[in-house]
Amino acid sequence: MESQDQTLLTFEAIGTHWTIEIFQILDATSKSRLSTAITERIEEFDRNYSRFRDDSLVTRISQMAGVYTLPPDAQPMFDLYRKLYEITKGKVTPLIGSLLHDAGYDASYSLQPKQIHEVAKWDDVLEYDFPTLRTRRPVLLDFGAAGKGYLVDIIGDLLRSHDVQYFCINAGGDILVSNAPHADLPIALEHPSDTTLAIGIATLSKGSLCGSSGNRRAWAKYHHIMDPDQLTSPRHIQALWVYAEHAMLADAISTCLFFVDPTILTNRFEFEYAIVRQDNSLVRSPHFPATFFNENTKAL
């Protein structure tokens, strides 16, 4: 519900619920124009990068090898993926789409595992030199590690282009705050084993907070994070959260931390993190912007 000093937009897109709190009043015309612009921009992004649509660029790449000209907005995301692919020694890869499909997280959301195949190596099947992507054979790409966060950043930039400077975007738990008024915004950190409870409260006045856990989008013996070498989902982490300036980085790092030690990444990127391990122990960086209700190990 809107208050007297804010405008609220809520909608469903890219398979998740969005809430955009704008900490200023927009008249009906401005709100309508902004809503239309957001809808059109999300549709453009989804039409390019979704592996769940028959008409997407990703689907065309999965059907035929060849030379593709990437959209203008592809470079930041592809560049980050290439960098993270090298840092994680191939654990974070856009080529994970084939494994997700085989495991049952396919275009029809069947959640019925099929025969599992090995995940291709980047340099065996892809040549990337923006804006050109060459594929040596059909490959099913997936941008779930960073794509939603990147789209949140894009919508944040769109809001600013419409003279909206004070806002909070929440796209299924990928959160971006810009100039929160008066005080930091409180954000509950979901308990990894009970979605009705919180284990702590984060506070943000700016920047992004993204989380990841195995209790969402889970089926059979899998969840949405997959190890391309082990061909299964990692189980040593229950949940984690990452704070960074931009949502794309926070989103991507939240996947990387399932595969590499945080120190490997903190030497290259600026972010803060909190990790709940499988044994319920909590590991966090010194400046992660949250208070946990019980920070003792094995006591969450």
C-alpha positions as a Markdown table, in Angstrom:
| # | Residue | x | y | z |
|---|---|---|---|---|
| 1 | Met | 0.0 | 0.0 | 0.0 |
| 2 | Glu | 1.3 | 3.4 | -0.9 |
| 3 | Ser | 1.9 | 6.0 | 1.9 |
| 4 | Gln | 1.5 | 9.7 | 1.5 |
| 5 | Asp | 5.2 | 10.1 | 0.6 |
| 6 | Gln | 5.9 | 7.2 | -1.7 |
| 7 | Thr | 4.8 | 5.5 | -4.8 |
| 8 | Leu | 4.6 | 1.7 | -5.0 |
| 9 | Leu | 4.9 | -0.5 | -8.0 |
| 10 | Thr | 4.3 | -4.3 | -7.8 |
| 11 | Phe | 4.3 | -6.8 | -10.6 |
| 12 | Glu | 5.4 | -10.3 | -11.7 |
| 13 | Ala | 8.2 | -10.6 | -14.2 |
| 14 | Ile | 11.0 | -13.1 | -15.2 |
| 15 | Gly | 9.4 | -15.7 | -12.9 |
| 16 | Thr | 9.5 | -13.7 | -9.7 |
| 17 | His | 7.7 | -11.0 | -7.8 |
| 18 | Trp | 8.9 | -7.4 | -8.0 |
| 19 | Thr | 8.3 | -4.5 | -5.6 |
| 20 | Ile | 9.6 | -1.1 | -6.3 |
| 21 | Glu | 9.2 | 1.5 | -3.6 |
| 22 | Ile | 9.8 | 5.0 | -4.8 |
| 23 | Phe | 10.3 | 7.5 | -1.9 |
| 24 | Gln | 8.5 | 10.3 | -3.7 |
| 25 | Ile | 5.1 | 10.9 | -5.1 |
| 26 | Leu | 4.5 | 10.5 | -8.8 |
| 27 | Asp | 1.4 | 11.8 | -10.4 |
| 28 | Ala | -0.8 | 9.3 | -12.3 |
| 29 | Thr | 0.7 | 10.1 | -15.7 |
| 30 | Ser | 4.3 | 9.8 | -14.6 |
| 31 | Lys | 3.6 | 6.6 | -12.8 |
| 32 | Ser | 1.9 | 5.1 | -15.8 |
| 33 | Arg | 4.8 | 6.1 | -18.1 |
| 34 | Leu | 7.3 | 4.7 | -15.7 |
| 35 | Ser | 5.4 | 1.5 | -15.4 |
| 36 | Thr | 5.3 | 1.1 | -19.1 |
| 37 | Ala | 9.0 | 1.8 | -19.5 |
| 38 | Ile | 9.9 | -0.8 | -16.9 |
| 39 | Thr | 7.6 | -3.4 | -18.5 |
| 40 | Glu | 9.1 | -2.8 | -21.9 |
| 41 | Arg | 12.7 | -2.9 | -20.6 |
| 42 | Ile | 12.2 | -6.1 | -18.7 |
| 43 | Glu | 10.5 | -7.7 | -21.8 |
| 44 | Glu | 13.5 | -6.7 | -23.9 |
| 45 | Phe | 16.0 | -8.2 | -21.5 |
| 46 | Asp | 13.9 | -11.4 | -21.1 |
| 47 | Arg | 13.6 | -11.7 | -24.9 |
| 48 | Asn | 17.3 | -11.7 | -25.2 |
| 49 | Tyr | 18.6 | -13.7 | -22.2 |
| 50 | Ser | 15.8 | -16.1 | -21.1 |
| 51 | Arg | 16.3 | -19.9 | -21.8 |
| 52 | Phe | 12.6 | -20.4 | -21.0 |
| 53 | Arg | 11.3 | -18.6 | -24.1 |
| 54 | Asp | 11.0 | -20.0 | -27.6 |
| 55 | Asp | 11.7 | -16.6 | -29.1 |
| 56 | Ser | 14.8 | -15.6 | -27.2 |
| 57 | Leu | 18.3 | -15.1 | -28.4 |
| 58 | Val | 19.5 | -17.7 | -25.9 |
| 59 | Thr | 17.1 | -20.2 | -27.5 |
| 60 | Arg | 18.3 | -19.5 | -31.0 |
| 61 | Ile | 21.9 | -20.0 | -29.8 |
| 62 | Ser | 20.8 | -23.4 | -28.3 |
| 63 | Gln | 19.5 | -24.5 | -31.7 |
| 64 | Met | 22.2 | -23.6 | -34.2 |
| 65 | Ala | 26.0 | -23.0 | -34.1 |
| 66 | Gly | 27.1 | -19.8 | -35.7 |
| 67 | Val | 28.1 | -16.1 | -35.3 |
| 68 | Tyr | 25.8 | -14.0 | -33.2 |
| 69 | Thr | 25.8 | -10.2 | -32.6 |
| 70 | Leu | 25.1 | -9.6 | -28.9 |
| 71 | Pro | 22.7 | -6.8 | -27.7 |
| 72 | Pro | 24.3 | -3.6 | -26.6 |
| 73 | Asp | 23.7 | -4.3 | -22.9 |
| 74 | Ala | 25.4 | -7.8 | -23.1 |
| 75 | Gln | 29.0 | -6.6 | -22.5 |
| 76 | Pro | 29.0 | -5.9 | -18.8 |
| 77 | Met | 27.4 | -9.3 | -18.1 |
| 78 | Phe | 29.5 | -11.3 | -20.5 |
| 79 | Asp | 32.7 | -9.6 | -19.3 |
| 80 | Leu | 31.8 | -10.4 | -15.7 |
| 81 | Tyr | 31.0 | -14.0 | -16.6 |
| 82 | Arg | 34.3 | -14.5 | -18.4 |
| 83 | Lys | 36.2 | -13.0 | -15.4 |
| 84 | Leu | 34.4 | -15.2 | -12.9 |
| 85 | Tyr | 34.8 | -18.3 | -15.1 |
| 86 | Glu | 38.5 | -17.8 | -14.9 |
| 87 | Ile | 38.6 | -17.0 | -11.2 |
| 88 | Thr | 36.4 | -20.0 | -10.2 |
| 89 | Lys | 38.2 | -22.3 | -12.7 |
| 90 | Gly | 35.0 | -22.9 | -14.6 |
| 91 | Lys | 32.6 | -23.4 | -11.7 |
| 92 | Val | 30.6 | -20.2 | -12.6 |
| 93 | Thr | 29.7 | -20.5 | -16.3 |
| 94 | Pro | 26.9 | -19.5 | -18.6 |
| 95 | Leu | 27.2 | -23.0 | -20.1 |
| 96 | Ile | 25.5 | -24.4 | -17.0 |
| 97 | Gly | 22.1 | -24.2 | -18.8 |
| 98 | Ser | 22.5 | -27.7 | -20.3 |
| 99 | Leu | 23.1 | -29.2 | -16.8 |
| 100 | Leu | 20.1 | -27.3 | -15.3 |
| 101 | His | 18.0 | -28.6 | -18.3 |
| 102 | Asp | 19.1 | -32.2 | -17.8 |
| 103 | Ala | 18.5 | -32.0 | -14.1 |
| 104 | Gly | 14.8 | -31.0 | -14.7 |
| 105 | Tyr | 15.0 | -27.2 | -14.4 |
| 106 | Asp | 14.1 | -26.9 | -18.1 |
| 107 | Ala | 11.9 | -24.6 | -20.2 |
| 108 | Ser | 8.7 | -26.3 | -19.1 |
| 109 | Tyr | 9.8 | -26.4 | -15.4 |
| 110 | Ser | 9.2 | -30.2 | -15.5 |
| 111 | Leu | 11.5 | -30.8 | -12.5 |
| 112 | Gln | 12.0 | -34.3 | -13.8 |
| 113 | Pro | 15.7 | -35.2 | -14.0 |
| 114 | Lys | 16.8 | -36.7 | -17.3 |
| 115 | Gln | 20.2 | -38.2 | -18.4 |
| 116 | Ile | 23.0 | -35.9 | -17.2 |
| 117 | His | 25.6 | -34.8 | -19.6 |
| 118 | Glu | 29.0 | -33.1 | -19.1 |
| 119 | Val | 29.1 | -29.3 | -19.2 |
| 120 | Ala | 31.1 | -27.9 | -22.1 |
| 121 | Lys | 34.2 | -25.8 | -21.4 |
| 122 | Trp | 34.0 | -22.2 | -22.5 |
| 123 | Asp | 37.0 | -22.2 | -24.8 |
| 124 | Asp | 35.9 | -25.5 | -26.5 |
| 125 | Val | 32.5 | -24.0 | -27.7 |
| 126 | Leu | 32.6 | -20.2 | -27.4 |
| 127 | Glu | 34.6 | -17.4 | -28.8 |
| 128 | Tyr | 33.6 | -14.1 | -27.3 |
| 129 | Asp | 34.8 | -10.7 | -28.5 |
| 130 | Phe | 32.0 | -8.2 | -27.9 |
| 131 | Pro | 29.7 | -7.7 | -29.7 |
| 132 | Thr | 30.4 | -11.0 | -31.4 |
| 133 | Leu | 29.7 | -14.4 | -30.0 |
| 134 | Arg | 30.8 | -17.5 | -32.1 |
| 135 | Thr | 29.6 | -20.9 | -31.1 |
| 136 | Arg | 31.1 | -24.1 | -32.4 |
| 137 | Arg | 28.0 | -26.1 | -31.7 |
| 138 | Pro | 24.6 | -25.4 | -30.2 |
| 139 | Val | 24.9 | -24.5 | -26.6 |
| 140 | Leu | 22.2 | -23.7 | -23.9 |
| 141 | Leu | 23.3 | -20.7 | -22.0 |
| 142 | Asp | 22.0 | -19.7 | -18.6 |
| 143 | Phe | 22.6 | -16.3 | -16.9 |
| 144 | Gly | 20.9 | -17.1 | -13.6 |
| 145 | Ala | 24.1 | -16.4 | -11.6 |
| 146 | Ala | 24.1 | -12.7 | -12.5 |
| 147 | Gly | 21.3 | -11.9 | -14.9 |
| 148 | Lys | 18.5 | -11.0 | -12.4 |
| 149 | Gly | 20.9 | -8.7 | -10.5 |
| 150 | Tyr | 22.0 | -7.1 | -13.7 |
| 151 | Leu | 18.4 | -6.5 | -14.7 |
| 152 | Val | 17.8 | -4.9 | -11.3 |
| 153 | Asp | 20.7 | -2.5 | -12.0 |
| 154 | Ile | 19.2 | -1.7 | -15.4 |
| 155 | Ile | 15.9 | -0.9 | -13.9 |
| 156 | Gly | 17.6 | 1.3 | -11.3 |
| 157 | Asp | 19.3 | 3.2 | -14.1 |
| 158 | Leu | 15.9 | 3.5 | -15.8 |
| 159 | Leu | 14.3 | 5.0 | -12.7 |
| 160 | Arg | 17.1 | 7.6 | -12.5 |
| 161 | Ser | 16.6 | 8.5 | -16.1 |
| 162 | His | 13.0 | 9.3 | -15.2 |
| 163 | Asp | 14.2 | 11.6 | -12.4 |
| 164 | Val | 13.6 | 9.1 | -9.7 |
| 165 | Gln | 16.5 | 9.2 | -7.3 |
| 166 | Tyr | 15.1 | 7.6 | -4.1 |
| 167 | Phe | 14.0 | 4.0 | -4.4 |
| 168 | Cys | 14.2 | 0.4 | -3.3 |
| 169 | Ile | 13.9 | -2.4 | -5.8 |
| 170 | Asn | 13.2 | -5.9 | -4.6 |
| 171 | Ala | 13.1 | -8.6 | -7.4 |
| 172 | Gly | 12.6 | -11.9 | -5.6 |
| 173 | Gly | 15.3 | -11.1 | -3.0 |
| 174 | Asp | 17.7 | -9.2 | -5.2 |
| 175 | Ile | 17.6 | -5.8 | -3.6 |
| 176 | Leu | 18.9 | -2.4 | -4.8 |
| 177 | Val | 18.6 | 0.7 | -2.6 |
| 178 | Ser | 19.2 | 4.2 | -3.9 |
| 179 | Asn | 19.4 | 7.1 | -1.3 |
| 180 | Ala | 17.0 | 5.7 | 1.3 |
| 181 | Pro | 15.5 | 8.8 | 3.0 |
| 182 | His | 15.8 | 9.5 | 6.8 |
| 183 | Ala | 17.2 | 6.1 | 7.9 |
| 184 | Asp | 18.6 | 2.8 | 6.7 |
| 185 | Leu | 16.0 | 0.4 | 5.4 |
| 186 | Pro | 15.6 | -2.8 | 7.4 |
| 187 | Ile | 15.7 | -6.0 | 5.4 |
| 188 | Ala | 14.9 | -9.4 | 7.0 |
| 189 | Leu | 17.3 | -12.2 | 6.3 |
| 190 | Glu | 15.3 | -15.4 | 5.8 |
| 191 | His | 16.0 | -18.4 | 7.9 |
| 192 | Pro | 17.4 | -21.1 | 5.6 |
| 193 | Ser | 15.3 | -23.9 | 7.1 |
| 194 | Asp | 12.1 | -21.9 | 7.9 |
| 195 | Thr | 10.9 | -19.3 | 5.4 |
| 196 | Thr | 8.5 | -17.8 | 8.0 |
| 197 | Leu | 11.4 | -16.8 | 10.2 |
| 198 | Ala | 14.3 | -14.4 | 10.0 |
| 199 | Ile | 17.8 | -15.0 | 11.4 |
| 200 | Gly | 18.9 | -11.4 | 11.2 |
| 201 | Ile | 18.2 | -7.9 | 9.9 |
| 202 | Ala | 20.3 | -6.1 | 7.3 |
| 203 | Thr | 20.1 | -2.3 | 7.0 |
| 204 | Leu | 20.8 | -0.4 | 3.8 |
| 205 | Ser | 20.8 | 3.2 | 2.7 |
| 206 | Lys | 22.3 | 2.5 | -0.6 |
| 207 | Gly | 23.8 | -0.5 | -2.6 |
| 208 | Ser | 22.6 | -4.0 | -3.2 |
| 209 | Leu | 21.9 | -7.1 | -1.1 |
| 210 | Cys | 21.4 | -10.4 | -2.9 |
| 211 | Gly | 21.0 | -13.8 | -1.3 |
| 212 | Ser | 21.1 | -17.4 | -2.4 |
| 213 | Ser | 20.1 | -20.7 | -0.8 |
| 214 | Gly | 19.3 | -24.3 | -1.6 |
| 215 | Asn | 15.8 | -24.1 | -0.1 |
| 216 | Arg | 14.4 | -22.2 | -3.0 |
| 217 | Arg | 13.9 | -23.7 | -6.5 |
| 218 | Ala | 14.8 | -27.2 | -5.1 |
| 219 | Trp | 13.6 | -30.5 | -6.4 |
| 220 | Ala | 14.7 | -34.2 | -6.4 |
| 221 | Lys | 18.4 | -34.0 | -5.2 |
| 222 | Tyr | 19.0 | -30.7 | -6.9 |
| 223 | His | 18.6 | -27.0 | -6.4 |
| 224 | His | 19.2 | -24.1 | -8.8 |
| 225 | Ile | 22.9 | -23.8 | -8.1 |
| 226 | Met | 24.8 | -26.6 | -9.9 |
| 227 | Asp | 28.4 | -27.7 | -9.9 |
| 228 | Pro | 29.6 | -28.2 | -13.6 |
| 229 | Asp | 32.3 | -30.6 | -12.5 |
| 230 | Gln | 30.4 | -32.7 | -10.0 |
| 231 | Leu | 27.2 | -32.5 | -12.0 |
| 232 | Thr | 25.1 | -31.9 | -8.9 |
| 233 | Ser | 24.1 | -29.2 | -6.4 |
| 234 | Pro | 26.5 | -28.2 | -3.6 |
| 235 | Arg | 25.2 | -28.9 | -0.1 |
| 236 | His | 27.9 | -27.5 | 2.2 |
| 237 | Ile | 26.1 | -24.1 | 2.4 |
| 238 | Gln | 22.5 | -23.5 | 3.5 |
| 239 | Ala | 22.3 | -19.8 | 2.6 |
| 240 | Leu | 24.4 | -16.7 | 2.1 |
| 241 | Trp | 24.0 | -13.0 | 1.4 |
| 242 | Val | 26.3 | -10.6 | -0.4 |
| 243 | Tyr | 26.3 | -6.8 | -0.2 |
| 244 | Ala | 27.9 | -4.8 | -3.0 |
| 245 | Glu | 27.4 | -1.5 | -4.8 |
| 246 | His | 25.7 | -3.0 | -7.8 |
| 247 | Ala | 23.2 | -5.9 | -7.9 |
| 248 | Met | 24.9 | -7.7 | -10.7 |
| 249 | Leu | 28.0 | -8.2 | -8.7 |
| 250 | Ala | 26.2 | -9.0 | -5.5 |
| 251 | Asp | 24.1 | -11.6 | -7.4 |
| 252 | Ala | 27.1 | -13.1 | -9.1 |
| 253 | Ile | 29.3 | -13.3 | -6.0 |
| 254 | Ser | 26.4 | -15.0 | -4.1 |
| 255 | Thr | 26.8 | -17.9 | -6.6 |
| 256 | Cys | 30.6 | -17.8 | -6.6 |
| 257 | Leu | 30.8 | -18.3 | -2.8 |
| 258 | Phe | 29.3 | -21.8 | -3.2 |
| 259 | Phe | 32.5 | -22.8 | -5.0 |
| 260 | Val | 35.4 | -20.7 | -3.9 |
| 261 | Asp | 36.8 | -19.3 | -0.6 |
| 262 | Pro | 35.7 | -15.6 | -0.1 |
| 263 | Thr | 39.4 | -14.5 | 0.1 |
| 264 | Ile | 39.8 | -15.5 | -3.6 |
| 265 | Leu | 37.1 | -12.9 | -4.5 |
| 266 | Thr | 37.8 | -10.2 | -2.0 |
| 267 | Asn | 41.2 | -9.7 | -3.5 |
| 268 | Arg | 39.4 | -8.7 | -6.8 |
| 269 | Phe | 36.0 | -7.3 | -5.9 |
| 270 | Glu | 34.5 | -5.0 | -3.2 |
| 271 | Phe | 31.7 | -6.8 | -1.3 |
| 272 | Glu | 30.7 | -8.0 | 2.1 |
| 273 | Tyr | 29.2 | -11.4 | 2.8 |
| 274 | Ala | 27.5 | -13.7 | 5.4 |
| 275 | Ile | 27.4 | -17.5 | 5.0 |
| 276 | Val | 25.4 | -20.0 | 6.9 |
| 277 | Arg | 27.1 | -23.4 | 6.5 |
| 278 | Gln | 25.5 | -26.8 | 6.5 |
| 279 | Asp | 26.5 | -27.2 | 10.2 |
| 280 | Asn | 24.6 | -23.9 | 11.0 |
| 281 | Ser | 27.9 | -22.1 | 11.7 |
| 282 | Leu | 27.9 | -18.4 | 10.5 |
| 283 | Val | 30.9 | -16.9 | 8.7 |
| 284 | Arg | 30.7 | -13.2 | 7.8 |
| 285 | Ser | 33.0 | -10.4 | 6.7 |
| 286 | Pro | 33.7 | -7.6 | 9.1 |
| 287 | His | 31.5 | -5.0 | 7.5 |
| 288 | Phe | 28.5 | -7.0 | 6.4 |
| 289 | Pro | 25.6 | -4.6 | 7.1 |
| 290 | Ala | 23.5 | -6.8 | 9.3 |
| 291 | Thr | 22.8 | -7.9 | 12.8 |
| 292 | Phe | 22.1 | -11.6 | 13.4 |
| 293 | Phe | 19.9 | -12.7 | 16.3 |
| 294 | Asn | 22.5 | -15.3 | 17.3 |
| 295 | Glu | 25.9 | -15.2 | 15.9 |
| 296 | Asn | 27.3 | -18.2 | 17.8 |
| 297 | Thr | 28.3 | -21.1 | 15.7 |
| 298 | Lys | 25.9 | -24.1 | 15.5 |
| 299 | Ala | 23.2 | -22.0 | 17.2 |
| 300 | Leu | 21.1 | -20.5 | 14.4 |
